[in-house]
Amino acid sequence: MTSKRRSTRKGKVDYKEKSERDLYADIVDTSSSEDEQPVKPVWLQDDNVDDEQVNLSSEDEGDTELNDLIDKSASKREAHGESSDEEEVDDATVSLKLNRLQEFVKQSQVYSGIIADTLLERTEERQSKQKSKQQETAPRKRRKITDFFGKKGHQTVESELSHGQPSLLRNCQLKPYQLEGVNWLITLYENGLNGILADEMGLGKTIQSIALLAFIYEMDTKGPFLIAAPLSTVANWMNEFKRFAPDIPILKYYSSQGQRERHRMLRDFFKKNNGEGVIMTSYEIIIRDIDEILSHQWKFLIVDEGHRLKNINCKLIRELKRINTSNRLLLTGTPLQNNLAELWSLLNFILPDIFADFEIFNKWFDFSDLEINSRSKGLNKLINDELEKNLISNLHTILKPFLLRRLKKNVLADTLPPKKEYIINCPLTQAQRKMYKSALSGHLKQAIFKYAIKEFFRLNQKHIGQVSDKSIKDFTEWKLSDEDSAPSSDLQAQMSQLYEEHIYRQVLSKKLLNMMMQLRQIVNSTFLFFFPYLEPEDLTLESLLKSSGKLQTLQQLVPPLVKAKHRVLIFTQFVNMLDLLEDWCDLNDLRVCRIDGSMDNETRQKEIESFSKSNDDIDIFLISTRAGGLGINLTAADSVILFDSDWNPQVDLQAMDRTHRIGQTKPVVVYRLCCDNTIEHVILTRAANKRKLEKMVIQMGRFNTLKKLALNESTFITTPGQAANTNKNLVNELSQLLLSDESSIGFAKEGNGKLTQEELHVLINRSPETFKREKADETYPHIKLFETTAGFEGST
């Protein structure tokens, strides 16, 4: 597949600017009227071409400013008498305060258990009374939700389950854990309770939900049922219903022809099915057609990707709460409890009568009255860490009766193939390192300006004429010093004309307010800031690789994977990086599919089907991480490359689970690319903290500000008056990290950063021995084992 940038049009080159983003050369149609004369292109003639060339790049440029910044910060700390050593306190005080803390923790845990039991009992009693009044016939014998939570918890054996697979569910056989999940959902329904099915991604929450509706449909009522989901998953829901429950009528309540057409579709569907069946729609349509939705009484409301409801102030949750429904179910594969406000938002949605007031709920966990603070920073940190750990434990206890969560490594240990994940250290190219230092020094725009001029005049010489480095340097200095002055030569005037047409607007339009975002883009590729080619077809593999150390690593890794018949998914956070990755695939003759957030749903589905159904015709699937995290099954691939990481580790986990899920038959390897000692290490530290890999967190100990950012601590949230000081500390520590002589993760610092042959063999090898537990202890200079799930032999 050719890149979207490739132009196949023929004609003469015109240097008129086409857009701020794409540097295509406009083409003049030579078949037009003879009176229309094409604009004559500028052709540079430099008298200094044969002169001794000057150096336009300096690897050490910017180091002086960074060192000055670091020195000033260190001097300031010394002037205030700051020290890394904590204040000393006597052992008796420490022991007393820790004992008090442990007593509080125990009392708090008991209190949380009582709250959970009380809430469950109150909810059961209230909703059971309401349901019994509605039932004219005597209720059949059924289990209580408290019976489901015996000593075994959720580990109910299949023989103890009250209900088998519904008869309306066809063409499949539920796995034991799925049947257990369906029984749990049925038990909630029979007791009038709402809940959250939070199985890990890839365990079949959709099929369990369909089985629940099939049970209700054949036993109690035939609807109507409403399912709200992201638009990207609506097609998958429709396919699953048609495949596994073909006898249940279902309508895709979605039309691009407007609200009137959707209303007609709904009326016709209900008229045909006597007001019964399943209505499948998206979040956006719920918001747009809320009046029509409110005009119906729904027997069941299912919300897919329920973590979207963690913000109580979002419009979606406000509209969903208005819907008239007897029961609610949230589906989510991501952890739900990050703080009290998010947890309360979810509990308020499934139990609105009980969790009606956030202020009351918040007071249950108010630790401000505890007199266990100390003058010792170390002891205070220990106390706060213990309180935070206890808080999370309490939240889990309260939510447990209403939430079911299983992990793949537990329920699919005997069926799912093994998976391992590597971190691969990628080098920064000279241009990337220089631009990264400039960003930290506050001179990124100037660095982009110099880079754009140098690359443009160097790489387009066959279109604009040859120009020497000395002339480029003189032109750059003129533009930086006094742009209003007249050019010193005809050459400068010609260069200035080309600069105005092809460089000025693109550089001027760059928004560089978010330093974090700019640093992340720099470590991906310098071409994200300026694409220098007039004719995209002139792009060479050598030039593209010089813009990105990560692309150099891909060049080593991916062709051998493809040669070994492995099919690869490549995820990136940035859509414009997909353009460069598509160019890279094209230059390597790799066959590629692509989806991103700008694609309509039909095109998206065609690309997914093309990759899934092809007989190894497509080698690579390029996906923007956010667009590819939901509702996609790509088990045709067995290799996943995370070109960059998300601040939220759950987004990356969703990306991996497009491949490592039910239906996968081959071992899966995930390659997470990272540039060591950059902002990416901070992002990886957050992921490591969430996933209990403590070594990387410990390594961040000497960078307090970065550690707070990595751990997402609430103390990092500053007021406007504090923001400036926090930003200075952040830049200072990022500078120290970049200039450090040692890797903060443990990678080798010497050499050219390229993967060794031994490392390539390890990364590509899929033999069963490579997934064994003892392999986790092996060390290499450029790769680290991040996580391994050993499939049939359990997990690490």
C-alpha positions in Angstrom: 0.0 0.0 0.0 1.4 3.4 -0.9 1.6 6.2 1.6 -1.1 8.8 1.7 1.6 11.4 1.1 2.6 9.8 -2.2 1.6 11.8 -5.3 1.2 10.2 -8.7 0.2 13.3 -10.6 2.4 14.5 -13.4 3.2 18.1 -14.4 5.5 21.0 -13.6 6.5 22.1 -10.1 4.9 25.2 -8.6 6.2 26.4 -5.3 3.0 27.9 -4.1 2.2 26.8 -0.5 -0.6 24.2 -0.5 -1.3 23.8 3.2 0.4 24.3 6.5 0.8 20.6 7.2 1.7 19.0 3.8 4.6 20.3 1.8 3.3 18.9 -1.5 4.5 21.0 -4.5 1.4 22.1 -6.4 1.3 20.8 -10.0 0.4 23.0 -13.0 -1.7 21.3 -15.6 0.3 21.7 -18.9 -2.9 21.0 -20.9 -4.5 24.2 -19.8 -4.9 27.4 -21.9 -1.8 28.8 -23.6 -2.5 32.1 -22.0 -1.9 30.6 -18.6 1.8 30.8 -17.8 3.1 28.7 -14.9 5.0 30.5 -12.2 8.7 30.1 -12.8 10.3 28.2 -9.9 13.1 29.8 -8.0 16.5 28.2 -8.8 19.3 28.8 -6.4 22.8 29.4 -7.7 25.4 29.6 -4.9 28.9 30.8 -5.6 30.1 29.2 -2.3 29.2 25.6 -3.1 32.7 24.5 -3.4 33.9 26.4 -0.3 34.8 24.7 2.9 31.6 23.6 4.6 30.6 24.9 8.1 29.2 22.7 10.8 25.4 23.4 11.2 24.9 20.9 14.0 26.5 20.7 17.4 25.9 17.8 19.7 26.9 19.7 22.8 24.9 22.8 22.0 22.5 23.5 24.9 24.5 21.5 27.5 25.8 24.7 29.1 22.3 26.1 29.6 21.1 22.9 31.1 24.1 22.6 33.4 23.5 26.2 34.6 19.9 25.4 35.3 20.9 22.4 37.3 23.6 24.3 39.2 21.2 27.1 40.1 18.6 24.6 41.5 21.3 22.8 43.5 22.6 26.1 45.0 19.0 27.1 45.9 18.5 23.9 47.8 21.8 24.4 49.7 20.9 28.0 50.5 17.7 26.8 52.2 19.5 24.0 54.0 17.6 21.3 52.2 18.9 17.8 52.5 17.9 14.4 51.3 18.2 13.1 54.8 15.0 13.1 56.7 14.6 14.8 60.1 15.4 12.6 63.0 12.8 11.5 65.5 13.2 9.2 68.5 12.2 5.5 68.3 9.5 5.8 70.9 7.6 8.5 68.9 7.9 6.4 65.7 6.6 3.3 67.4 3.8 5.1 69.1 2.6 6.7 65.9 2.9 3.6 63.8 0.9 1.6 66.4 -1.8 4.2 66.3 -1.8 4.0 62.5 -2.2 0.2 62.6 -5.1 0.4 65.0 -6.8 2.9 62.8 -6.2 0.8 59.7 -7.8 -2.3 61.4 -10.8 -0.2 62.6 -11.2 1.3 59.1 -11.2 -2.1 57.4 -13.8 -3.4 59.8 -15.9 -0.3 59.2 -15.7 -0.7 55.4 -16.9 -4.3 55.7 -19.8 -3.2 57.8 -20.7 -0.5 55.3 -20.5 -3.1 52.4 -22.7 -5.6 54.3 -25.2 -2.9 55.3 -25.5 -1.5 51.8 -26.0 -4.9 50.4 -28.7 -5.8 52.8 -30.5 -2.5 52.5 -30.4 -2.6 48.8 -31.7 -6.2 48.7 -34.5 -5.5 51.0 -35.6 -2.3 49.3 -35.5 -3.6 45.7 -36.9 -7.0 46.7 -40.0 -5.4 48.1 -40.4 -3.3 45.0 -40.0 -6.3 42.7 -42.3 -8.6 44.8 -45.1 -6.0 44.4 -44.7 -6.1 40.7 -44.9 -9.9 40.4 -48.4 -11.3 40.3 -47.3 -14.9 40.3 -45.4 -16.5 43.1 -41.7 -16.1 42.6 -39.7 -19.2 41.8 -36.9 -20.3 44.1 -33.7 -18.3 43.4 -30.4 -17.6 45.0 -29.6 -14.4 47.0 -26.6 -12.4 46.1 -25.3 -13.1 49.6 -25.3 -16.8 48.7 -23.1 -16.1 45.8 -20.5 -14.6 48.1 -19.6 -17.6 50.1 -16.2 -18.6 51.4 -15.2 -19.3 47.9 -16.0 -15.7 46.8 -16.5 -15.8 43.0 -14.9 -19.1 42.6 -18.1 -21.0 42.2 -17.8 -24.4 40.6 -19.9 -25.1 37.6 -21.9 -27.8 39.4 -23.1 -25.3 42.0 -24.5 -22.8 39.4 -28.2 -22.3 39.4 -28.6 -21.7 35.7 -27.1 -23.3 32.6 -26.5 -21.7 29.3 -29.7 -20.0 28.0 -31.3 -21.9 25.1 -31.5 -18.7 23.0 -27.7 -18.6 23.0 -26.5 -20.5 20.0 -23.3 -21.3 18.0 -21.1 -21.2 21.1 -20.4 -22.9 24.4 -19.8 -20.6 27.4 -16.6 -21.2 29.2 -16.9 -22.1 32.9 -15.9 -18.7 34.2 -18.3 -17.1 31.6 -21.2 -19.3 32.8 -20.3 -18.2 36.4 -20.4 -14.6 35.3 -23.8 -15.1 33.7 -25.1 -16.7 36.9 -23.8 -13.7 38.9 -25.5 -11.3 36.6 -28.8 -13.3 36.8 -28.5 -13.3 40.6 -28.2 -9.5 40.6 -31.2 -9.2 38.3 -33.4 -11.6 40.3 -32.6 -9.6 43.4 -33.3 -6.3 41.8 -29.7 -5.2 42.0 -27.5 -3.2 39.6 -23.8 -4.1 39.1 -20.5 -3.8 37.3 -19.0 -6.6 35.2 -15.3 -5.6 35.2 -13.6 -8.7 33.7 -10.2 -8.0 32.2 -10.3 -7.0 28.6 -10.6 -10.0 26.2 -12.6 -12.3 28.6 -16.0 -11.9 26.8 -18.0 -9.3 28.6 -20.1 -8.9 25.5 -21.1 -12.6 25.2 -21.9 -12.7 29.0 -24.2 -9.7 28.6 -25.9 -11.3 25.6 -26.4 -14.4 27.6 -28.0 -12.4 30.4 -30.5 -10.7 28.0 -31.2 -14.1 26.4 -32.1 -15.5 29.9 -34.3 -12.6 30.7 -35.9 -12.8 27.2 -36.8 -16.4 27.5 -37.8 -16.4 31.2 -39.3 -13.1 32.2 -39.7 -10.4 29.7 -38.7 -9.6 26.1 -37.7 -6.0 26.6 -37.2 -3.5 25.5 -33.5 -3.5 26.3 -31.1 -0.6 25.7 -27.4 -0.9 25.1 -25.2 2.2 25.0 -21.6 1.8 23.7 -18.8 3.8 21.9 -19.6 4.0 18.2 -16.5 2.0 17.4 -18.0 -1.1 19.3 -21.5 -0.9 18.0 -20.8 -2.9 14.9 -19.1 -5.6 17.0 -22.2 -5.8 19.3 -24.5 -6.2 16.3 -22.3 -9.0 14.9 -22.2 -10.8 18.2 -26.0 -10.7 18.6 -26.6 -12.0 15.0 -24.1 -14.7 15.5 -24.9 -15.9 19.0 -28.5 -14.8 19.6 -30.1 -14.7 16.1 -33.7 -15.1 17.5 -33.5 -11.9 19.6 -34.6 -9.0 17.5 -32.1 -6.1 17.6 -32.0 -2.7 16.0 -28.9 -0.6 15.3 -30.3 2.8 16.3 -28.0 4.9 14.3 -28.4 6.8 11.0 -26.4 9.5 9.3 -29.6 10.8 7.8 -30.7 12.6 10.9 -32.9 12.4 14.0 -36.1 12.0 12.0 -34.9 8.9 10.2 -33.7 7.4 13.5 -37.1 8.0 15.1 -38.8 6.3 12.1 -36.5 3.3 12.4 -37.3 2.9 16.1 -41.1 3.2 15.6 -41.0 0.6 12.7 -38.9 -1.8 14.8 -41.2 -1.6 17.9 -44.3 -1.9 15.7 -42.9 -5.0 14.1 -41.8 -6.6 17.4 -44.6 -5.4 19.7 -42.4 -3.0 21.6 -39.9 -5.7 22.4 -36.2 -6.5 21.5 -32.8 -4.9 21.9 -31.9 -1.3 20.8 -28.2 -0.8 20.2 -26.9 2.7 20.0 -23.9 5.0 20.7 -23.1 7.5 23.4 -23.5 10.4 20.9 -27.0 9.3 19.8 -28.1 8.9 23.4 -27.2 12.5 24.0 -28.8 13.8 20.7 -32.0 11.8 21.0 -32.5 11.8 24.7 -36.1 13.0 24.5 -37.0 10.0 22.3 -35.1 7.6 24.6 -36.9 9.1 27.7 -40.3 8.4 26.1 -39.8 4.6 26.6 -39.7 2.4 29.7 -36.6 0.2 29.4 -36.4 -3.1 31.2 -32.6 -3.1 31.2 -29.8 -0.6 30.4 -26.3 -1.8 29.6 -23.5 0.7 29.3 -20.4 -0.6 27.6 -16.9 0.9 28.5 -18.4 2.1 31.8 -15.2 3.8 32.9 -16.5 6.7 30.8 -18.8 7.4 33.7 -16.1 8.2 36.3 -16.7 11.9 35.8 -20.0 12.7 37.5 -20.1 16.1 35.7 -20.0 14.7 32.1 -23.1 15.2 30.0 -23.3 11.5 29.1 -23.8 10.3 32.7 -26.4 13.0 33.4 -28.4 11.8 30.4 -28.0 8.1 31.2 -29.3 8.7 34.7 -32.5 10.2 33.4 -33.4 7.1 31.4 -36.4 5.1 32.8 -35.0 1.6 33.4 -35.6 -1.2 35.9 -32.0 -2.4 35.9 -28.5 -1.1 35.0 -25.3 -2.8 34.2 -21.9 -1.3 33.6 -19.2 -3.1 31.6 -15.6 -2.1 31.8 -12.2 -3.9 31.5 -10.2 -1.2 33.3 -9.7 -0.6 37.1 -12.5 1.5 38.4 -11.3 3.1 41.6 -8.6 5.8 41.3 -10.1 8.3 43.8 -13.2 8.8 45.9 -14.9 11.1 43.3 -14.6 8.5 40.5 -15.8 5.6 42.7 -18.8 7.6 44.0 -19.7 8.5 40.4 -20.0 4.8 39.5 -21.8 3.8 42.8 -24.2 6.7 42.3 -25.0 5.4 38.8 -25.7 1.8 39.9 -27.1 2.6 43.4 -28.5 6.2 43.1 -30.8 6.0 46.1 -28.0 4.9 48.5 -25.1 6.9 47.1 -27.0 10.2 46.7 -24.6 12.6 48.5 -20.9 12.8 47.7 -20.2 14.9 50.8 -21.5 12.3 53.2 -19.6 9.6 51.3 -16.4 11.6 51.4 -16.6 12.0 55.2 -16.4 8.2 55.6 -12.8 8.5 54.5 -11.7 11.8 55.9 -8.4 11.4 57.6 -7.8 15.1 58.5 -8.7 14.6 62.1 -6.1 11.9 62.7 -3.4 13.2 65.1 -0.6 11.0 63.8 1.3 13.5 61.7 5.0 14.0 62.5 7.8 16.5 61.9 9.6 13.7 60.1 9.1 13.8 56.4 10.0 10.1 56.2 7.4 9.1 58.8 4.8 11.3 57.3 5.4 9.6 53.9 5.0 6.2 55.5 1.8 7.2 57.2 0.3 8.7 54.0 1.3 5.7 52.0 -0.3 3.4 54.5 -3.5 5.5 54.6 -3.6 5.6 50.8 -3.2 1.8 50.6 -5.9 1.4 53.2 -8.2 3.8 51.4 -8.0 1.7 48.2 -8.6 -1.5 50.2 -11.7 0.1 51.7 -13.0 1.1 48.4 -12.6 -2.4 47.0 -14.4 -3.8 50.1 -17.4 -1.5 49.6 -17.7 -2.2 45.9 -17.1 -6.0 46.0 -20.7 -7.1 46.3 -21.7 -5.1 43.2 -18.6 -5.9 41.1 -17.3 -9.0 39.4 -13.7 -8.9 38.1 -11.6 -11.8 36.8 -8.1 -11.7 35.2 -7.0 -13.6 32.1 -4.0 -15.1 33.9 -6.3 -16.7 36.4 -9.3 -17.9 34.3 -7.6 -18.6 31.0 -4.3 -20.0 32.3 -5.0 -23.3 30.6 -6.4 -22.0 27.3 -4.8 -18.7 26.4 -1.3 -18.8 24.8 1.6 -17.2 26.6 2.5 -13.5 26.3 5.6 -11.6 27.2 6.4 -7.9 27.0 9.8 -6.3 26.5 11.0 -2.8 26.9 13.4 -1.9 24.2 15.8 1.1 24.7 16.0 3.2 21.6 18.7 5.8 20.9 18.1 9.5 20.3 19.5 10.7 17.0 21.7 13.8 17.0 18.8 16.0 15.8 16.5 14.6 18.4 18.9 15.1 21.3 19.6 18.7 20.2 15.9 19.5 19.9 15.1 17.8 23.3 17.8 19.9 25.0 16.4 23.0 23.3 12.9 22.2 24.6 14.2 21.9 28.1 16.1 25.2 27.8 13.1 27.0 26.5 14.4 27.5 23.0 12.4 24.8 21.1 10.9 27.2 18.5 14.3 28.6 17.6 15.6 25.0 17.3 12.7 24.0 15.0 13.4 27.2 12.9 17.1 26.3 12.4 16.3 22.6 11.7 13.6 23.5 9.2 15.9 25.8 7.2 18.8 23.5 7.2 16.8 20.4 6.2 14.7 22.2 3.6 17.6 23.6 1.6 19.7 20.5 1.9 17.1 17.9 0.9 15.4 19.7 -2.0 18.4 20.7 -4.1 17.2 18.9 -7.3 14.1 21.1 -7.2 15.6 24.5 -6.0 19.3 24.4 -6.8 22.4 23.6 -4.7 23.3 25.8 -1.8 26.2 25.5 0.6 26.2 25.1 4.4 27.8 28.5 4.7 25.0 30.2 2.8 22.5 28.3 4.9 24.2 29.5 8.1 24.4 33.1 6.9 20.7 33.0 5.9 19.7 31.6 9.3 21.7 34.2 11.2 20.1 37.0 9.0 16.6 35.8 9.7 17.3 35.5 13.5 19.1 38.8 13.9 17.3 41.4 11.7 14.7 40.0 9.4 13.6 43.5 8.4 16.9 44.3 6.8 17.4 43.8 3.1 19.0 40.6 1.9 22.8 40.9 1.3 22.7 39.1 -2.0 20.5 37.8 -4.7 20.9 34.3 -3.3 19.5 35.4 0.1 16.6 37.1 -1.7 15.8 33.8 -3.5 16.2 31.8 -0.3 13.9 34.2 1.5 11.2 33.8 -1.2 11.4 30.0 -0.7 11.4 30.4 3.0 8.2 32.5 2.9 6.5 30.0 0.6 7.4 26.7 2.3 8.8 27.2 5.8 7.5 30.3 7.5 3.8 29.4 7.9 4.5 25.8 9.0 7.0 26.9 11.7 4.9 29.8 12.7 1.8 27.6 13.2 3.5 25.3 15.7 1.9 25.5 19.2 4.5 24.8 21.8 2.7 25.6 25.0 2.6 22.0 26.3 6.2 21.0 27.0 5.3 17.4 28.0 3.6 16.9 24.6 6.6 18.4 22.7 9.1 16.2 24.5 7.0 13.1 23.7 6.9 14.1 20.0 10.6 14.8 19.9 11.5 11.3 21.0 9.3 10.0 18.3 10.7 11.9 15.3 11.9 15.4 14.4 9.8 15.1 11.2 6.7 15.6 13.4 7.7 19.3 13.7 8.7 19.9 10.1 8.4 17.7 7.1 11.1 19.1 4.8 10.4 17.6 1.4 8.8 19.5 -1.4 8.0 16.2 -3.2 7.0 13.5 -0.7 8.3 10.9 -3.2 11.8 12.2 -2.6 11.7 10.9 1.0 14.4 8.2 1.5 14.7 5.6 4.1 18.0 7.0 5.2 16.6 10.4 5.8 13.6 9.1 7.6 15.7 6.9 9.9 17.9 10.0 10.8 14.8 11.7 12.2 14.0 8.9 14.7 16.0 6.5 16.8 12.8 4.5 17.3 12.4 4.1 13.6 16.0 2.8 13.5 15.0 0.2 16.1 12.0 -0.8 14.0 14.3 -1.2 11.0 16.2 -3.8 12.9 13.2 -5.5 14.4 10.2 -5.6 12.1 11.7 -6.9 8.8 13.0 -10.1 10.5 9.6 -10.5 12.2 7.8 -10.3 8.9 10.3 -12.6 7.3 9.5 -15.2 10.0 5.8 -14.9 9.1 4.8 -12.9 12.2 2.1 -10.3 11.7 2.5 -7.0 13.6 0.4 -4.3 15.1 2.0 -1.0 15.7 0.3 1.5 18.0 1.2 5.2 18.5 -0.4 8.0 20.4 0.0 10.5 17.6 -1.9 10.3 14.3 0.8 12.3 12.4 3.3 9.7 13.5 1.1 7.1 11.6 1.9 9.1 8.4 5.6 8.6 9.0 5.2 4.9 10.0 3.2 4.4 6.8 6.0 6.0 4.8 8.5 3.7 6.6 6.4 0.7 5.7 6.2 1.8 2.1 10.0 2.3 1.8 10.5 -1.2 3.2 7.9 -2.7 0.8 5.8 -3.8 3.8 2.0 -4.3 3.1 0.0 -2.3 5.6 -3.5 -1.5 6.9 -4.3 1.5 9.0 -7.0 3.0 11.3 -7.1 6.2 13.2 -9.8 8.5 14.8 -10.5 10.4 11.6 -11.8 7.3 9.8 -15.5 6.7 9.4 -16.9 3.5 10.9 -17.3 1.7 7.6 -13.8 2.3 6.5 -12.5 1.3 9.9 -14.4 -2.0 9.7 -13.1 -2.7 6.2 -9.5 -2.3 7.3 -10.1 -4.6 10.3 -11.8 -7.3 8.1 -9.1 -7.0 5.5 -6.3 -7.7 8.0 -8.2 -10.4 9.8 -9.4 -12.3 6.7 -6.3 -12.0 4.5 -4.0 -15.0 4.1 -0.8 -13.2 5.2 -1.4 -10.6 2.5 -0.9 -7.7 5.0 2.2 -7.6 7.2 1.5 -4.5 9.4 -1.5 -2.9 11.0 -0.9 0.7 12.0 -3.3 2.0 14.7 -3.6 5.2 16.7 -3.8 3.9 20.3 -6.9 5.7 21.3 -8.8 4.7 18.1 -7.7 1.1 18.4 -8.3 0.4 22.1 -12.0 -0.5 22.0 -14.0 -3.2 20.3 -11.3 -4.6 18.0 -10.4 -8.3 17.6 -7.1 -8.6 15.8 -5.9 -12.1 16.8 -4.5 -12.6 13.3 -1.5 -10.7 14.6 0.9 -12.2 17.2 3.3 -9.3 17.7 2.4 -5.8 19.2 4.7 -2.8 19.0 3.9 0.1 21.3 5.8 2.9 19.5 5.1 5.2 22.5 3.4 4.8 25.8 0.3 6.5 27.2 0.2 8.3 30.5 -2.7 6.0 31.4 -1.3 2.4 31.4 -4.8 1.0 30.9 -4.8 2.4 27.3 -1.7 0.4 26.5 -3.2 -2.7 28.1 -6.2 -2.3 25.9 -4.0 -2.1 22.9 -2.2 -5.3 23.8 -5.5 -7.1 24.3 -6.5 -6.5 20.7 -4.3 -9.5 20.1 -3.9 -11.4 23.4 -7.5 -12.4 23.9 -9.9 -15.3 23.4 -9.4 -16.7 19.9 -5.6 -16.2 19.9 -3.7 -19.5 19.2 -0.1 -18.3 18.9 2.2 -16.9 21.6 2.2 -13.1 21.7 5.1 -10.8 22.2 4.7 -7.1 23.0 7.6 -4.7 22.3 7.4 -1.4 24.1 9.8 1.2 22.7 11.4 3.7 25.1 14.1 6.4 24.9 15.9 6.0 28.3 16.5 9.0 30.5 13.7 11.1 28.8 10.1 11.9 29.6 9.2 8.4 28.4 10.9 6.9 31.5 8.5 8.9 33.7 5.6 7.6 31.7 6.9 4.0 32.0 7.4 4.5 35.7 3.7 5.3 36.1 2.8 2.1 34.1 5.2 0.1 36.3 3.7 1.5 39.5 0.2 0.5 38.3 1.4 -2.9 37.4 3.5 -3.5 40.6 6.9 -3.4 39.0 8.6 -1.6 41.8 12.2 -1.5 40.6 11.6 1.3 38.2 9.7 3.4 40.8 12.6 3.0 43.2 15.0 4.3 40.6 13.1 7.5 40.5 13.7 8.2 44.1 16.2 11.1 43.6 13.8 13.0 41.4 11.0 14.1 43.7 9.0 16.1 41.1 9.3 13.5 38.4 8.3 10.8 40.9 5.2 12.7 41.9 4.3 13.1 38.2 5.0 9.4 37.6 3.0 8.2 40.5 0.2 10.7 39.7 0.2 11.9 43.3 -2.4 14.5 44.2 0.3 16.6 45.7 1.5 17.4 42.2 -1.6 19.3 41.5 -0.6 22.9 42.1 -2.3 26.3 42.4 -1.5 28.9 39.7 1.0 30.5 42.1 2.8 27.3 42.7 2.8 26.2 39.0 5.9 28.2 38.0 8.1 26.8 40.7 6.9 23.2 40.0 7.7 23.6 36.3 11.2 24.8 37.1 11.7 21.8 39.2 10.3 19.6 36.5 12.6 21.0 33.8 15.6 20.8 36.2 15.0 17.1 36.9 14.4 16.2 33.3 17.6 17.9 32.4 19.5 15.9 35.1 17.9 12.7 33.8 19.0 13.4 30.2 22.6 14.3 31.1 23.0 11.4 33.6 25.8 9.1 32.9 23.8 6.1 34.1 20.6 4.6 32.8 17.7 5.0 35.2 16.3 1.7 34.1 19.6 -0.3 33.9 20.2 -0.2 30.1 23.8 0.0 28.7 24.9 3.6 28.1 27.8 2.7 25.9 27.7 1.8 22.2 25.6 3.1 19.3 22.3 2.1 20.8 21.6 -0.6 18.2 20.2 -4.0 19.1 22.8 -6.8 19.2 22.3 -10.0 17.2 21.8 -11.9 20.4 19.1 -9.4 21.5 17.3 -9.7 18.1 17.4 -13.5 18.4 15.8 -13.2 21.9 13.1 -10.7 20.7 12.1 -12.8 17.7 12.3 -16.3 19.3 8.9 -17.8 20.1 9.9 -21.2 21.3 8.1 -22.4 24.5 11.4 -22.2 26.5 11.5 -18.4 26.1 8.2 -18.1 28.1 9.4 -20.0 31.1 9.7 -18.2 34.4 13.5 -18.6 34.8 14.1 -16.7 31.6 12.9 -13.5 33.3 16.3 -13.2 35.1 18.3 -12.8 31.9 19.8 -9.4 31.3 20.8 -7.6 28.0 22.2 -4.1 27.3 19.2 -2.8 25.3 16.2 -4.9 26.3 14.4 -5.6 29.6 11.6 -8.1 30.3 8.7 -6.0 31.5 6.1 -8.7 32.1 5.5 -12.4 31.2 2.4 -14.5 31.2 3.5 -18.1 30.7 0.2 -19.5 29.4 -0.3 -23.2 30.3 2.4 -23.0 33.1 0.8 -20.1 34.9 2.2 -16.6 35.2 4.9 -14.7 36.9 
